[in-house]
Amino acid sequence: MLASERRILLVGLGLIGGSLAAALRAAGHRGEILACDRDSNEICLGQRMKLIDGGSTRLAALVPGASLVVLCVPVMAMQGVMAELAPLLDEDAVVTDVGSTKGAIRDAAIQVFGRMPPWLVLGHPIAGSEKSGVAAANPELYRDHKVILTPEPDSDPQAVARVSALWAACGAELLEMSVTRHDEVLARTSHLPHLLAFSLVDSLARQDERLEIFRYAAGGFRDFTRIAGSDPLMWRDVYLANRDAVLEALDEFEAGVARVRAAVATGDGEAMLGIFTRASHARHYFNTLLKQTSYQTMEQQNVRYRALPGGQVQGRIRVPGDKSMSHRSIMLGALANGVTEVEGFLEGEDSLATLQAFRDMGVVIEGPHQGRVTIHGVGLNGLKQPPGPLYVGNSGTAMRLFAGLLAGQAFDSELTGDASLTKRPMDRVANPLREMGAVIDTAENGRPPLRIHGSQPLKGIRYEMPMASAQVKSCVLLAGLYAEGETRAIEPAPTRDHTERMLNGFGYKVEREGAEAWLNGGGSLSACPIDVPADISSATFFLVAAAITPSADLVLEHVGINPTRIGVINILKAMGADLTVFNEREVGGEPVADLHIRYAPLKGIDIPQDQVPLAIDEFPALFIAAANAEGMTRLRGAEELRVKESDRIQVMADGLAQLGIVHEVVADGIDIRGGAYGGGLVDSHGDHRIAMAFSVAALRAQGEILIDDCANVATSFPNFVALATEVGMQVESLGAVAPGQEAS
């Protein structure tokens, strides 16, 4: 679409305008590029640098015939430039801008045109430099940087598309948000930091010892104050134009500084630790999660795996800590009285999201460091209202358990997650919580985000679960901590009991008899040490890998073998796997053991339905075991698989079809006939377990298997590829590729 722009006019040829021209030239744009600047020397230099085809200090000489006009002038100059442009523009011309505050520019446009014209699309590239002028033009300035567009509801879609094409040609990442939201966000993330840098350098420069101060300034000072070298005139205009949002951000910052000052003045080390750990880990955590926020969706970052045939599975390894228990250790440790020490914590994105959420609610948490976390509990009623929505990444476990414990708080809260999680049903927890008296709003069809209205008295209920789900049971029991009377959950089939075991470990009595678990509200939790066992779900991929690979001989250490989680062990043994459980012991109320598995031919079986809930998360890997077994394997009673991170029955079936594996899908399960199969391209649909399962399948494939959309493996098993390589599998991450693109 950009190729159709007959003439692009840049009004202002400094760093921003010059870099835009340079980027367009580097991208091969052959259309005419002109520039208007009040400094004729900048125009001449731009021509000598071959960035522009011509220019003038007079706007009237350049506007006629321009199809796309980009305003690169200071914010406070926008209204005058627009007034001069108005009578000169061609009918099909589109206008955009690069200003870092949008409300003032929109107001200027309304003053000039009487309304926001549909052909005016405001924009803001999040890029810059302390250098200025066209001489500093950089064709890479916008590459992989964000450009925010703020179209109006009645903006011309073609105009928006043409402006988007302009920035896409420069290699930028396009985002959209409202004008108001843009100015609020930028006030906090850009305008305030620049203001603080200017103020700090000015304060120090006024001191008599300034030469000594600057001579001995460390790298941190230089990094923080670099932005104080930016264009003062531009930033004066920004603060005048975005005054209200900047003042609000400054008020919030001053309140934060006051809290730090009070902690230092009173020697309150606990308060300082809370502030510093929240800040430190928020910085690291959100830096790793930018791809999952509204600023860049998961679909824009497709990580592809390549898994090659052959390889071996031998050695002795320990897979990461159990994700379910890692979530619960943070939750219960935060709600306990005292300090909880956790070992073996899973440092995956989902678990870190839970950890960060509690920091946002005022809990001091040290770590994680090599699996160690220290939680300074605040008690059942000590959580504070978070500053905004709580982001739980890809974790359905976290969202459903959080819903239960947040339903009993005195403040309102909101739970949100990544693109995958926002497609998953949440009425299954919202409905029983509503029966208890909670007020919960969901998006369409009961999906996230969940908005939970606090200060609602909860009452205990007897809840018969329509479907076996440890997440729903745990949600109800956690809400029961805050409810009046007894809360009882009745499950139609056994599910994992980590919540009940851990609550008892924290001194909160939970009773169980048959299919029922119950507790009484109004108690308290006491801190206790937790050693998180290795996750049997993560271990399953290596169990299956060894089970299907000739000459395999593998030991998996310290694996949790909770009776509600050992379905995979029972199923593999029933299929003929040579699997031995040894060195059994109990750690923190949870049984653990080492697992030794060697290759043995597998046979197809009818999977016992009583084992299905005990292996619900392990079925993607078990489908691969079935594909390598002699005869037919049949699964029934597994409807739960259709509402996981993906419809795991259908997505796995689609992948099996790509490899040529004979199968038949039914409503609650699948039949898989074992036999030889080839390679191919499989779409995991962002489901980490499916991505890892097909990585294992390559061990016996007749060609390489490419697996798309694997970024979410980091949520549950951050070192999967490294461990797979360690035992002899041939799996590699190809990084980000375009969906559907063939690998070379």
N, C-alpha and C positions, 0 to 999 in steps of 0.2 A: 504493500500500500504506500510505503514511503516513496517508492520510485515515481509515483504519480504526482508528487509535489513539484510543480514546475519551478517555483522559486521559494526558498526559505529565507526569511528576513530575520536577522538577529538584531534586536534593539538593545544595544549595549555590548561592547566587545572586550570585556575584561576576562578574568580567569574562567568564569562560568560559561559565558558566550563563546569565548575562544576555544575552550575545551569541547563544547558541543560541536562546533564546526570541525575541530580536529577529529573527533570521534566519528562524525558522519563521513569525512573524507577517508578515514581508515577503513570504514565499513564498505567503501566503494560507492557511496552515493554520488551520482553523476549530475544531479540537478544543480541549478544555480544557487549559490549561497551568497547573500549580500549582508552587509552589516551597517548599522547606523550607530555612530558614537560621537559625542561632543568633542572628543580628542582626535583630531585628524591624524596625529602620529600613530595612534592605535590602529586606525584604518590602514595606513600605509604599511605598518608592520604586519598586520594580518594578511595583506596581499603578498608581501615578500615571503611570508611563511607558507604561502599557497593554501591558507585556510579558507579564504573568501575570494570570490570572483570580483568583487568591487564593493564600494561603500561610499558613504557621504556623512557629513555632519548634519544634513538636512533630511528629516524624515519624509517630507512630501515628495522628494525625488525618488524614493525607493519603494513606497507602499503599493502603488498601482502595479498590478501583475503578480504580487506576492500571494501565494496560496496558503502559506503557513507562516505566522508571525510569532516569534518567541520574545517575550519581554524580559530582558536581563538587566533591568535597572533597579536602583534601590527602591524599597517598598514605598517610601514617602513620595517618590517621583512617579509612581504608577498612574495616579489620576491625571496628571498633566499629559503624560504620554498617551493615555487612552483618549483623552479629549482631542489630541492632535490626530490620532489614528482614525477616529470615528468617521469623518466624511471621506476618507481616502480608501477604505477597504473595498476589495472586490466582493461580489455577492457570495462567492463560494469560499472565501477566505476563512481560515480557522486561526484563532489566537490562543496562545497559552502563555505561561509565565514560569519563573523559577524562584519566586519569593518564598522566604522561609516562614512567613505568617500569612494566613489566607483570609481571615475575617476582614482585615483592613482593606485588602485588595478587592474582595467582593463588594465591600461598601463603596469603594472608589468606582467600581464598574457600574453599580446601581446609580451613583450620582451622575455619571456620564451618560449612560444609555437608558436610564429610567427603569431598568430591570437587569437581571443577569441574562445576557444574550445566550441562546443555545449553542452558539458557535464559539463561545469563550470557555475554555476548559482550564481551570487553574491547576497548577502542578508545582511540585517541590522536589528537586533532586537532593538526596541526603548525601552530599559529597562536597568537598571543599579543600582548601589548603591555606596555610598562613601566608602563602605567596599571593600576589595579585597581578592583574594586567594580562594582556594577551600574550606577552612573552612567556608566561608560566603555563600556557595552554598545554593540556595533557590529554591525549586521545584515550587513555585508560582511566580517566578520572571517574567515569560513571559505571565502568564494567564491574558487575557483581555488587553494585551499590543499589540501594532502594530509591525509587522515585515514587512519591505519593501523589496521586491524582485525587482531586476533590470535586468531581462532577456534581451538578445539581440534578434533582429529580427530572427536570425537563431538558437536560442537556441533550444535544443531538448525538445519538449513538455513533454516527459516522465521524463526528468531530472528535469524540472520545477515542475512537479507534485510530484516527489519524495521529493524534497526539501520542497514543500508546505506541504506535509504530515508530515514531520519532525516537522515543527512548529505548525501545527494544533494539533498534539498530545500533545503539551505543552500548549494548550489552547490559543494560540495567534491569533490575527486578521491579516489576510494576505492581503497585498496591493501590487500593482505593479506600478512602474514608471520608467522613463528612468534614466540612470546614471547621466546625466547632471541635470535633474530636481531634483533628490535626493540630489545632492550636494548643489544645490542652496537653497532648502528648509531647509536642515539640518544646513547649515551655519547660517541661520536666527533663527531657532527655537531651536537649541541645541548648536552649536559651539559658536555662539556669546554670549549667556547667560553665558556659562562656562567661556569664555574669560573675560567677565565683572566681574564675581564673583572672579576669580583669581586676576584680576587687583585691584579691590576694597579692598580685604582683604590684598593684598601686600602693597597697599598705606597706609592703616591704620596701618598695622603692623610696618611700618617704622617710625611712629611718636613717639615722646618722651612720649606722654600721652596714648600710646596704651593700657596699662593695664586698665586705667580708661575707655577708649572708649569701650573696649570689655566687661568690667564688667557691664556697664550700657546699653549694646546693647539690643534693644527691639526685640520682636518676628519677626517683619518684616525683620530686619537685619539678624537674624539667618536663617530664611527661605530662603532668597535670596542667602546667602553665603554658604549654606549647600553644594552646588555642588562644592565649591572650595576645598572640601576634597577629590575630585576624584583623580584618578591615574595621577600624573603629566607626567610620561613618555608617557602614552597613548595619553594624550592631546597634548603634544609636537608633536607627530607624526601626529595627526589629523590636526593640524594647518599647518604643513609643507606640508602635502599631499593635503589639500583643500585650499591652500593659496589664490588663486584668488577669490573664492566665499566668503571666510571669509573676505577678504579685502573689497570686494564690500559691504557686509553686515555691516562691521565696518564703512565704509564711510557714508552709509545711517544713521546709528545710530549717528555718530558724527554730521551730519547735523541736526538731530532731537534734540540733546543736545544743539546745537548752537541756535536753535529756542527757546528752553526753557530758555537758559541763557539770550538771548536778551530780552525775555518777563520779566524775573525777574529783569534784570538790568534797564529796562525802566519803570518798574511798570505797565506793560500792563496786567491788570487783565483779559481783554476780551480774549487776546491771550492765557493766561494761562488756563482760563476756557475752551476754545476750545480744547486745547491739553489734559487737564485732563479728560474732559467729554468724548472725543473720546476714550481715552485709557481705562477709567473705564468701559464704556458701551460696548466697543469692547470685553473686557475681559469676561464680563458676557454673552454677546450675543453669541459670537462664542463658548463659553463653552457649551451653550445649543444646538448649532446647529452642533456639530461635527458629529452627526449621519447623517446629510444631506450633508456633503461635500464629496469631492472625496476621503477622507480618510476612509469613511465608508458609504455605501449607505443605503437608507431607508429600502431596502429589508432585511438588516441584523438585523433590529430592529423591529420585528413584535410585536406590542402591541395588546393584545386581551382583549375585553370586555366580561363580562358575565352579561346578563340581565335575571332576574328571573320573572316568571309570578306573577300576583297580584300586590300588592302595591297600593298606592293612590297618588293623585295629589292635594295637598291642601296647602294654605299659601299665602304669599305675597313676591315676589322676584323681583330683578332687574337684568336682564341679562347684559352681557358686552356691551360696546359701539359698535356702528355700525362700522364694519370693513371698508366698503367703505368710510365712512366719516373720519375715522381715517387715512387712507391712504392719502386722499385729504387734510386733515388739515396739515399734515406734508409737503406735496408737496407745497401747496400754501403758507403756513407760511414761508417756506424756500425761496421762490421766492419773498416774499413781502419785502417792506421797513419797518423796525421797528421790534418790538418784539411782537410775537403772543403767547398768553396764551391759552392753550387747556385744557379743563376739560373733563373727561369721556373717555379718550383715551383707546382703546383696547390694552392691553398688551399681545397680542398673537404673535406667532412667525412671521407671515406674516407682521403685522404692525411694529414690531420691525425691520424687515429686511428693510422696507422702511426708518425707522428712521436712521438705521445704514448707509444706502446708502448715505443719505444726509450728515451725519457726514464725510463719506469718500470723499465727494465733498466740504468739508471745512465749512459746516454750524455748528455753535455752537448750541447744543440742550441740555437743562437741563431736567433731568428726563428720563423715566417716573417714577413717584412716586405716587402710589394710583390714577392712571388715570390722573395725572397732568403733562403736558409737557410745557416747555418754549422754543420757537424757536426764535433765533436771525437771522432774515431774512437778506439775502445778495442782494436782488433785482433780477430782471429777468436775469441779465447778470453777476451775481456775483459768480456763481458756479465755482469750480476749477476741473481740471481733476482728477479723482479718481486714486489711485495707482494701481488698477487692476480691474478685472471684478466686476460689481455690482451684488451681490447675493440677489435675491428677494424671496427665499424660494419656497413656493408652490403657490404663489399669481399670478394668471393671471391678476388680476386687476392692481397690481403694475407694472408688466412687460409691459402691453399695455399702461398704462398711462405714465410710464417712457419713453417709445419709443417716444411718442409725444414731451415731454419737452426736451429730450436729442437731438432730431433731430435739434433743434435750437441752440445748444451750439457751442462754438468755438473749442471744443476738441473732440477727438475720445473717444468712450466709448463702453463697452460691457455689455450686460445683460444676466445673467444666473440664473438658479434656480435648484430645486431639481429634482429627477428622474421623478416624476410625471409631473412637469411643462415642462420638456424638450420634452414631447411627445405631447404637445398641439400646435395647429396651430397658427402661428403669421403672416402669409401673410395678414390676414384680417386687420392688422394695417400697416404692411410694405408697402402694395400696395398703399393706399391713401397717405402715407408719401412720397413715391417715386413720386407720381403725384405732390406733393408740391415741389419737388426738392431734397429731402433727398436721401442720398446714404446709403443703409442698406443691409447688408449681413445676410442671415440666414443659418441654417444647412439644411440638406436634407428635402425635402417636406415642406419647410417654417417653420421649427421648431427651437426653441432656440438651442444655444445662438444667440442673435441678436448683430451684430457688426455695430455700427452706426458711420459713418464718419462725423466728425464735419466740421465747417467752410463752410457749403453749404448754400447759400442763399435760403430761402424758399419763396414761393409765395402762396397767398391765393387761395383756390379752392372752387368749389361748389360740394360737394361730396354726391351722392345719395347712401346710404348704402344698400347693397344687403340683409342684414339681420339685424333685430333690435338688437342692442347691445350698452349698455351704455358705455362699455369699449372702443369700436371703436369710438363712438361719442366723448367721452372725450379725447381720444388720438388726434383726428383731431383738436379739439378746443384748446388743450394745445399747439400743434404745431403752431396753428394760432396766439398765443401770439407773436411768433417770425417771423411770415410771413408778407410779404408786401401785403397790401390790406386786403380785406375781406375774411374770411374763413367761409363757410356755410356748415352745416351738415344736411342732410335730412334723417329722419328715416322712415321706412315703418310702424312702430307701435311705440307707446309711450314707452320710457324706463326711468329708473330713471334719475333724473335731478340734482343730488347732485353737479356735477361740475358746472353747470350753476348757481345754487343758491349760491354756495360758492364763485365763482368768483365775482359775484355781491356783496356779503358780503365783499370781499376784495377791493371793489371799482373799479373793472374792468367790464365795461359794456358789458353784454351779452344779446342779444335780442332773443325773441322767439315768433314765430307765427305758430300755428298749428304744423306741423311735422318738422318745420325748426328751427334751432338755429344758430346764427351767431355772430361774433365779428370781430373787426378790430385789426390788429397787431400794435405793437409799443407803447402800453400803459404801465401802471405800476400798481402794487398791493400795497395796504397799509395794514399794520398789523391790525388785529382785534381779539377780544376774540371769542373763539369757545367752545360751550358746546355740546359734541357729544352725541346724544340720544342713548338709548339702541337699539341694533340691532334687527330689526323685523325678520330677518332671524334666529337669535338665539332664539328669542322669539317663533318662529313657532313650534319648537319641543315641547315646553311646552303647547302651544295652542292646538296642536293635542293630546298631552298626556291627557290633561284635557277633550278634546272633546270626547275621546273614553273610559274614565274610569268612571264607575258608582260612584256617590257621590263626584265627583271631584268639587272643588271650589277654583279657583286660580286667583290672581291679579298679573299682570305684570306691573311694574312701568316704567314711563318715556320712553315709546317706541316710536321710530320714526315712524310717519304715513304719510310720504311723499306720495302724491297722486300717484306717479309712483312706489310705493312699496307696496300698500295695496291690491294687488290681493289676497293674502292669507286670509285676513279678509273677502273679498267679497266672495271668494269661500267657505270658511267654513260656512259663514252665509247661502249661497245658499244650502249647504248640511244639514242645520238644526241646526247648532251649536248655543248654547245659549251664545252669545258673545256680550258684551257691551263695547263701546268706551266712556270713560268719562274723565273729567278733561283735556279737550283739551286746548292747549296753543301753542305759538310759541317761539322757543329758537334759536337765531342766524339765523333767516330766515327759520328754519326747523320746521314743525309742529310736536308736540309730544303729547302723551296722555297716560293714564293708560288703560289697557285692563283687563276686568273681564270676565272670562269664566267658565261656569259650565257644567257639563255633560248633554247631551241630545242626544237621538238616532239620528244618521246620516243616510241620504239617498243618494244613488248614483245619480249623475247628469252628463249631458254633459257639461264639463267645457267650458264656453264661450271663444272663441278664443281671444277676446279683453282683457281678463284677463291674458292670458298666459305670455306676456312680463312683466306684473306687479307682477308675482309670480315665475319667472323663477328659482330662487335659492331655492324656498321653496317646489318644487315638490317632492323631496324625502320624506319629512315628509307628504305631502298631499297624496302620494301613500299609506301610512300607514292609513291615515284617510279613504281612499277609501276601503281598505281591511277590515275596520270595519263598513262600511256603508251597509245599506240594498240595494241590487240590484247592478246595473252596473254603474261604473263611467268611462267616456270616455274622453280621452285627445287627442287633435289634434293640429297641428301647433306648435309643441314644438321641432323642429329640433335642436334648440340651445342646448338642453340638451345633445346631443350626443358629444359635443365638450367642455364640462366642465372638471373638474378635472378627470373625467372618462366619459365614455358613460353612462350617468346616466339612460337612458331608459333601456339599456340592463343589466347593473349591478344591478339595482333595480329589474328588471324582474328575473334575476338569483336568487337573494335573496328571492323574493316572491315564486319562485318555490321550494326553499329549505324548506319553511314553509308550502307548500301545498296550496298556495293561487291561485285561478283560475285567469288567465290573458291571454291576447293575445297582442303581440307586433306588432306595425305597424311602418312604416318608420318615421313618425313624431309624434308618441305618443304611447299610450297603453290603453287597456281596462282592468279594474280590477273589478272582482265580489267579493263583500264582503261576509264574512262568517267566520266560525270557522277555526282556523289554529293552527299548532303545533309549536314546537321548531326546532332547527337545527343549523348547522354551516354555517355562512354567510361570504363571502369574500367581504370586502368593497373596495378592490382595492386601498387602500390609500386615498379614498374620505371621508373627514371628515363628510360631510352631510349625506352620506349613513350610516356611522357608527352610527351616532346619531339617524337617522331615525329608524333603526332596534332595537336600545336600547329602543325606545318608543314602538315599536311593541310588545315587551315582556309583556307589561302591560295586554294585552288580549290574549297572547299565551297560549297554553296548555302544554308547556314545555319550558325549558330554551333556550335562544338564545345566542350562542357564535358568536362574531363578530371579524373577523381577520383584521389586518392591520389598527389599529386605531390610530397610532402615530400622524397622521395629525390633529386630533381633536384639538390639542394644537395650531394649526395655526389660528383658528378662535374662539374657545370657550374653553380657557384653564381651566376653572373651571366647565365644563359641568357635570362631575360625581359628584362633590360636591353639585351643585345645584339640580341635579336630586335626590340625596339622601336626601337633605333638604326638598323637597316637598313630599317625601314618595316613590319614585321609588326605585327599587332594582337593581342597576347597580353598577358594580365594575370593576376596571381595574386589570387584572391578570398580567400586566407587559409584559415583553418580553417572547415569547414562539416561538418554532419552527413552521413555517407554516404547517397547517394540523394536528398538534399534538392535540390529544384529551385532554381536561382538566380532572383532577381527581375530 
